[in-house]
Amino acid sequence: NQLALYGSKMYVIVTGGGFTTETSSDDSYIEVINPYDGKSIKRIPFKNVEGTPAKPRNIIFEGGYGYVSSYSNEVVRLDTASLTLDEHAALSGTMAEGLTYNNGNLYVSNGGQGFDNKISVVDVENMEETKVISTAYNPNHIVSVSNGDIYFNTDWPEYKLYKLTIADEEVTEVPGLSVADLTFSNNNI
């Protein structure tokens, strides 16, 4: 589902097929690769807090940790030094997709494959969901552009871009755009 570089390693998020939460351990893992020679360093089985294989979706990095969204309605923390999953944060929303870091918190899109409309706020210090922000249905990719503003898009069927102002939790549509994916680089979305 995603490739990401952090430090001297590449992290490959393998979700497996289908649009359900069910998966097997063969289809649900994080492959850690040396990007210089393409060789695997470690395959990390991805499991929910109960130890059942779960579908990882996306990963971001902050302060030596990777944070992985999951269709098991949680964010799982990866210690990038030991390459182990060490904490789980339960989410109120369903089928977590994109996530971003902003001022000590993770903001996690819960799209529910088009049937949910939440962004979960997770305190990374305690790995706990502290609030839920209602949005348009099917929020997906999400980026932080400052300590006060976040942008996210909705996926099928609308493909719209929205701005979330953190201070007042106001969600406003950015009109005139059809957006299927987004990223933030060099002060541009």
ZANU-767259 format. One record per residue: residue number from 1; residue in three letters; x, y, z of N, C-alpha, C in turn. Coordinates in steps of 0.02 Angstrom, whole numbers, plus 50000, padded with zeros to 5 digits. Example, Ala and Ser with C-alpha at 12.3 -4.5 7.8 and 13.67 -1.06 7.14 Angstrom:
2
resi/resn/n_c1/n_c2/n_c3/ca_c1/ca_c2/ca_c3/c_c1/c_c2/c_c3
1/Ala/50660/49716/50390/50615/49775/50390/50660/49835/50390;
2/Ser/50642/49888/50354/50684/49947/50357/50645/50002/50394;
END
This chain:
189
resi/resn/n_c1/n_c2/n_c3/ca_c1/ca_c2/ca_c3/c_c1/c_c2/c_c3
1/Asn/50041/49940/50000/50000/50000/50000/50043/50063/50000;
2/Gln/50103/50060/50031/50144/50121/50035/50217/50103/50043;
3/Leu/50260/50146/50016/50333/50143/50027/50353/50208/50062;
4/Ala/50399/50204/50110/50422/50264/50144/50495/50255/50165;
5/Leu/50535/50307/50156/50604/50308/50180/50607/50343/50247;
6/Tyr/50646/50315/50293/50659/50348/50357/50728/50325/50380;
7/Gly/50772/50373/50393/50840/50355/50410/50872/50318/50353;
8/Ser/50903/50261/50369/50937/50222/50317/50895/50163/50293;
9/Lys/50830/50163/50308/50788/50106/50290/50727/50127/50250;
10/Met/50702/50080/50209/50639/50088/50174/50588/50042/50206;
11/Tyr/50529/50069/50216/50475/50031/50247/50420/50020/50195;
12/Val/50402/49956/50184/50352/49938/50136/50291/49913/50175;
13/Ile/50235/49948/50167/50174/49930/50202/50134/49885/50156;
14/Val/50126/49822/50176/50091/49772/50136/50024/49757/50168;
15/Thr/49970/49773/50132/49903/49769/50158/49867/49704/50140;
16/Gly/49883/49676/50083/49845/49618/50059/49785/49641/50019;
17/Gly/49750/49594/49990/49695/49609/49945/49629/49621/49980;
18/Gly/49582/49647/49942/49514/49655/49967/49502/49719/50005;
19/Phe/49438/49732/50017/49417/49793/50052/49385/49778/50119;
20/Thr/49405/49724/50150/49379/49706/50216/49434/49713/50267;
21/Thr/49417/49702/50330/49467/49706/50383/49503/49640/50393;
22/Glu/49476/49587/50365/49505/49520/50374/49564/49509/50327;
23/Thr/49615/49475/50354/49674/49461/50314/49711/49402/50345;
24/Ser/49764/49380/50313/49806/49327/50341/49875/49355/50356;
25/Ser/49913/49319/50395/49980/49342/50412/50025/49344/50351;
26/Asp/50009/49305/50299/50048/49307/50237/50038/49371/50198;
27/Asp/49982/49406/50210/49964/49465/50172/49966/49529/50213;
28/Ser/49994/49528/50272/49989/49586/50317/50055/49594/50356;
29/Tyr/50098/49639/50331/50163/49647/50363/50196/49712/50342;
30/Ile/50250/49727/50376/50293/49783/50357/50360/49752/50338;
31/Glu/50380/49763/50276/50445/49739/50253/50494/49796/50260;
32/Val/50548/49786/50297/50600/49836/50306/50657/49818/50259;
33/Ile/50676/49865/50216/50724/49851/50163/50782/49900/50166;
34/Asn/50840/49876/50148/50898/49919/50137/50889/49949/50067;
35/Pro/50878/50015/50062/50864/50044/49996/50925/50045/49950;
36/Tyr/50984/50033/49977/51044/50036/49935/51057/49972/49897;
37/Asp/51035/49915/49925/51044/49852/49889/50979/49814/49878;
38/Gly/50923/49839/49905/50858/49808/49895/50846/49745/49936;
39/Lys/50891/49729/49982/50884/49668/50022/50842/49681/50085;
40/Ser/50804/49630/50102/50762/49635/50161/50804/49634/50225;
41/Ile/50788/49678/50271/50819/49680/50337/50776/49640/50386;
42/Lys/50710/49649/50381/50664/49614/50426/50593/49619/50399;
43/Arg/50555/49565/50408/50483/49566/50394/50448/49565/50462;
44/Ile/50408/49617/50473/50372/49625/50537/50299/49606/50526;
45/Pro/50277/49550/50555/50205/49533/50549/50164/49589/50580;
46/Phe/50112/49610/50546/50070/49665/50571/50008/49636/50603;
47/Lys/50000/49649/50668/49944/49622/50706/49912/49676/50748;
48/Asn/49847/49667/50761/49811/49714/50804/49828/49700/50877;
49/Val/49797/49737/50922/49812/49732/50993/49797/49662/51020;
50/Glu/49749/49625/50989/49733/49557/51011/49780/49505/50981;
51/Gly/49825/49526/50937/49872/49479/50906/49847/49447/50842;
52/Thr/49792/49472/50814/49764/49447/50752/49794/49486/50693;
53/Pro/49810/49453/50637/49835/49490/50579/49786/49546/50560;
54/Ala/49813/49604/50547/49773/49663/50530/49802/49696/50468;
55/Lys/49763/49736/50435/49785/49768/50373/49816/49837/50388;
56/Pro/49883/49842/50382/49915/49908/50388/49900/49948/50325;
57/Arg/49894/50014/50331/49877/50055/50273/49931/50106/50255;
58/Asn/49950/50148/50303/49998/50201/50290/50044/50210/50350;
59/Ile/50102/50240/50338/50151/50252/50392/50179/50322/50386;
60/Ile/50190/50353/50444/50227/50416/50449/50278/50407/50505;
61/Phe/50326/50453/50508/50380/50447/50557/50387/50511/50596;
62/Glu/50404/50502/50660/50417/50559/50704/50456/50535/50765;
63/Gly/50513/50567/50778/50551/50554/50839/50574/50482/50849;
64/Gly/50594/50449/50796/50619/50380/50802/50565/50326/50799;
65/Tyr/50504/50347/50788/50449/50299/50783/50414/50305/50716;
66/Gly/50386/50249/50694/50340/50249/50639/50270/50239/50667;
67/Tyr/50222/50273/50638/50152/50266/50660/50113/50240/50600;
68/Val/50080/50182/50611/50048/50147/50556/49972/50146/50567;
69/Ser/49935/50170/50517/49862/50164/50520/49842/50094/50500;
70/Ser/49782/50073/50523/49762/50005/50510/49687/49998/50502;
71/Tyr/49666/49951/50462/49595/49936/50455/49567/49903/50518;
72/Ser/49609/49889/50567/49585/49862/50631/49564/49918/50678;
73/Asn/49554/49978/50651/49531/50037/50689/49580/50056/50745;
74/Glu/49643/50059/50726/49694/50079/50774/49754/50108/50737;
75/Val/49796/50141/50776/49863/50162/50754/49912/50121/50794;
76/Val/49961/50093/50759/50011/50051/50792/50078/50086/50786;
77/Arg/50115/50089/50842/50180/50122/50842/50236/50071/50830;
78/Leu/50281/50089/50785/50339/50048/50767/50402/50082/50794;
79/Asp/50439/50047/50836/50504/50072/50859/50554/50059/50803;
80/Thr/50580/50111/50773/50624/50103/50714/50694/50079/50733;
81/Ala/50712/50081/50797/50777/50055/50819/50774/49979/50827;
82/Ser/50723/49955/50863/50717/49883/50875/50676/49847/50821;
83/Leu/50642/49885/50778/50598/49858/50726/50545/49813/50756;
84/Thr/50513/49838/50809/50458/49802/50840/50398/49848/50848;
85/Leu/50339/49819/50846/50277/49856/50859/50269/49858/50935;
86/Asp/50263/49919/50964/50265/49922/51037/50204/49954/51070;
87/Glu/50161/49988/51033/50101/50020/51063/50044/50021/51013;
88/His/49983/50019/51039/49922/50022/50998/49877/50076/51027;
89/Ala/49847/50116/50983/49797/50166/51004/49732/50149/50968;
90/Ala/49680/50135/51006/49614/50119/50978/49583/50183/50951;
91/Leu/49548/50176/50893/49515/50232/50861/49439/50222/50861;
92/Ser/49402/50277/50866/49329/50275/50863/49303/50264/50792;
93/Gly/49342/50284/50743/49321/50278/50674/49337/50209/50646;
94/Thr/49318/50199/50583/49329/50134/50551/49375/50140/50491;
95/Met/49415/50089/50481/49460/50081/50424/49505/50143/50416;
96/Ala/49551/50151/50462/49597/50207/50461/49641/50206/50398;
97/Glu/49650/50264/50370/49691/50271/50309/49750/50317/50322;
98/Gly/49748/50378/50295/49804/50424/50301/49812/50452/50371;
99/Leu/49874/50473/50386/49887/50504/50451/49942/50555/50444;
100/Thr/49941/50605/50488/49992/50656/50488/50008/50675/50560;
101/Tyr/50067/50703/50571/50089/50725/50637/50083/50801/50641;
102/Asn/50057/50826/50697/50052/50898/50706/50053/50915/50780;
103/Asn/50107/50947/50802/50111/50975/50870/50096/50924/50925;
104/Gly/50127/50865/50921/50119/50814/50973/50061/50767/50964;
105/Asn/50024/50775/50910/49967/50733/50897/49969/50703/50826;
106/Leu/49938/50644/50820/49926/50615/50755/49854/50632/50736;
107/Tyr/49843/50648/50674/49776/50658/50647/49766/50602/50596;
108/Val/49716/50560/50608/49707/50499/50570/49640/50499/50535;
109/Ser/49640/50491/50469/49579/50488/50429/49546/50420/50437;
110/Asn/49482/50420/50454/49442/50359/50460/49388/50362/50406;
111/Gly/49400/50331/50349/49354/50336/50293/49302/50282/50290;
112/Gly/49314/50224/50321/49266/50171/50321/49245/50148/50251;
113/Gln/49291/50153/50203/49276/50137/50133/49214/50174/50109;
114/Gly/49208/50237/50130/49153/50280/50108/49095/50285/50157;
115/Phe/49099/50249/50213/49044/50248/50261/49061/50279/50328;
116/Asp/49118/50313/50334/49137/50346/50396/49161/50417/50379;
117/Asn/49159/50460/50429/49175/50531/50418/49210/50561/50478;
118/Lys/49265/50530/50500/49299/50554/50560/49374/50562/50549;
119/Ile/49401/50610/50585/49473/50615/50593/49487/50607/50668;
120/Ser/49524/50555/50685/49542/50543/50755/49605/50583/50772;
121/Val/49606/50610/50833/49665/50645/50858/49695/50600/50912;
122/Val/49759/50581/50903/49793/50535/50948/49853/50570/50979;
123/Asp/49855/50573/51044/49912/50600/51081/49969/50548/51077;
124/Val/50025/50566/51046/50079/50517/51036/50115/50500/51101;
125/Glu/50114/50545/51149/50147/50532/51213/50113/50473/51249;
126/Asn/50047/50473/51249/50009/50421/51284/49980/50368/51238;
127/Met/49985/50378/51172/49956/50334/51122/49882/50321/51138;
128/Glu/49845/50377/51145/49774/50374/51158/49737/50423/51113;
129/Glu/49679/50403/51089/49636/50448/51052/49607/50499/51102;
130/Thr/49616/50564/51088/49592/50615/51134/49529/50650/51109;
131/Lys/49517/50648/51044/49456/50678/51016/49444/50652/50947;
132/Val/49383/50665/50922/49363/50646/50855/49331/50707/50822;
133/Ile/49353/50721/50761/49327/50778/50723/49285/50751/50665;
134/Ser/49223/50774/50660/49179/50754/50605/49198/50791/50541;
135/Thr/49198/50755/50485/49217/50783/50420/49167/50761/50367;
136/Ala/49183/50775/50306/49147/50746/50249/49162/50671/50248;
137/Tyr/49120/50632/50215/49130/50560/50213/49192/50540/50173;
138/Asn/49223/50487/50197/49280/50454/50166/49344/50497/50164;
139/Pro/49364/50528/50221/49429/50562/50221/49484/50510/50210;
140/Asn/49535/50530/50173/49586/50481/50155/49656/50509/50168;
141/His/49688/50538/50118/49755/50564/50126/49752/50629/50167;
142/Ile/49804/50641/50207/49803/50699/50252/49875/50724/50261;
143/Val/49884/50790/50260/49951/50819/50269/49946/50879/50316;
144/Ser/49998/50889/50355/50004/50946/50399/50048/50998/50365;
145/Val/50023/51059/50360/50062/51112/50328/50090/51162/50378;
146/Ser/50064/51161/50439/50089/51204/50493/50061/51177/50558;
147/Asn/50079/51208/50615/50051/51186/50679/49978/51206/50686;
148/Gly/49950/51239/50636/49881/51259/50641/49836/51235/50585;
149/Asp/49865/51211/50531/49824/51192/50473/49843/51123/50447;
150/Ile/49791/51087/50428/49797/51021/50399/49752/51020/50337;
151/Tyr/49773/50984/50285/49731/50975/50227/49720/50900/50218;
152/Phe/49661/50882/50195/49646/50812/50180/49599/50808/50120;
153/Asn/49599/50751/50088/49553/50740/50033/49504/50685/50051;
154/Thr/49447/50687/50018/49401/50631/50024/49410/50588/49962;
155/Asp/49400/50524/49973/49406/50476/49919/49337/50463/49889;
156/Trp/49328/50410/49853/49267/50394/49818/49206/50410/49861;
157/Pro/49153/50441/49836/49143/50460/49766/49158/50534/49753;
158/Glu/49178/50573/49804/49181/50646/49796/49249/50673/49774;
159/Tyr/49305/50648/49799/49372/50671/49781/49380/50746/49789;
160/Lys/49365/50771/49848/49370/50843/49862/49427/50857/49911;
161/Leu/49450/50919/49911/49503/50941/49956/49473/50984/50011;
162/Tyr/49496/50973/50073/49471/51010/50131/49529/51036/50173;
163/Lys/49516/51091/50207/49563/51120/50255/49533/51111/50325;
164/Leu/49574/51086/50371/49556/51080/50441/49598/51129/50481;
165/Thr/49566/51179/50511/49601/51225/50555/49598/51196/50625;
166/Ile/49656/51180/50653/49658/51144/50716/49630/51184/50775;
167/Ala/49643/51249/50777/49622/51290/50835/49548/51286/50849;
168/Asp/49507/51288/50796/49434/51287/50806/49402/51225/50776;
169/Glu/49442/51179/50750/49419/51117/50719/49370/51130/50662;
170/Glu/49379/51186/50628/49336/51204/50571/49361/51168/50508;
171/Val/49314/51136/50474/49329/51101/50411/49296/51140/50355;
172/Thr/49336/51162/50306/49309/51199/50249/49334/51167/50184;
173/Glu/49290/51164/50135/49308/51137/50070/49349/51188/50031;
174/Val/49400/51165/49996/49437/51206/49948/49404/51194/49881;
175/Pro/49366/51244/49856/49324/51232/49796/49365/51226/49732;
176/Gly/49334/51192/49684/49360/51190/49616/49414/51138/49603;
177/Leu/49426/51092/49650/49478/51042/49639/49449/50972/49646;
178/Ser/49474/50926/49607/49459/50856/49614/49525/50822/49633;
179/Val/49527/50792/49693/49590/50768/49721/49585/50694/49740;
180/Ala/49629/50653/49713/49630/50582/49730/49687/50565/49777;
181/Asp/49738/50607/49781/49796/50594/49824/49829/50661/49836;
182/Leu/49869/50667/49889/49905/50729/49900/49966/50717/49943;
183/Thr/50013/50763/49938/50073/50762/49979/50094/50835/49989;
184/Phe/50137/50847/50038/50161/50914/50054/50236/50915/50048;
185/Ser/50263/50961/50007/50335/50965/49997/50353/51036/49977;
186/Asn/50406/51063/50006/50429/51131/49989/50374/51182/49992;
187/Asn/50335/51179/50045/50279/51226/50057/50225/51224/50004;
188/Asn/50219/51169/49970/50166/51160/49920/50130/51094/49932;
189/Ile/50064/51095/49917/50025/51033/49919/50019/51009/49848;
END
